[in-house]
């Protein structure tokens, strides 16, 4: 794990040792939007009911649900 307060190794050196890019250490995750969460739930529910639905059938299904 990268420790910013380490006086012996810089952040660059620590990231190099861990084989990660320095930008990935600074990256913070963003929350999903409420609409995206709702769409994921609808897709999950429909996929459990009809696991053979692919993207071509799922898109019209979501349109019928007014999304």
N, C-alpha and C positions, 0 to 999 in steps of 0.2 A: 504494500500500500504506500502511496506517495504521501510523505509528511512534509508540509510546507516549512515547518519550523526547524528542519534538520540543517544544522550548520556545517556538517561534513559533506553532504551531497546536495547539489542544486536540484531543482525540480526537473530540469532538462536531463540531468544524469540519472535521476531516479526513474523517470519515464523511459529512458533508453534501456535501463536494466530490466524493466518490466515489459519491454517491447510494446509500449503503447505510445500513441502520439500525444504530444503535450496538449493539443487542443481538446482531446478527449478527456483529459484530466480536468480541464476548466468547464466542460460542457455540463449544463444542468438540465435535467429532464423537464419537459413542459407537460402540464395536465392535458388530458383529452377534453375536447369540447363536449358539452352536454348532448349536442346533436350527434356527434360521432359515437358517443356511448350508446345512445338510443338506437342508432343504425346497427351497431355491432350486436346489440341484444336482439333486434328483429332478425338479423341474419342468422344468429345462433339458433333462435327458436325455429325458424323455418328450416334450417339445415338439419335440425334434429328430427323434424317431421318428414322432410324429404331430402335424405342425404345424397340423392342423385342430382340435385339441383346444382348447376354450375353458375358461373357468372352471367351467362346469357339468359338463364331462367330466373336468377335471383334479381336482376335489374328490373324486369317487368313486374315481378312480385312486389318490389319496393315501390314502384310507381303506382301500382294498384292500391298500396297502403298510403298513397299521397306523399311519398318522400322522393 
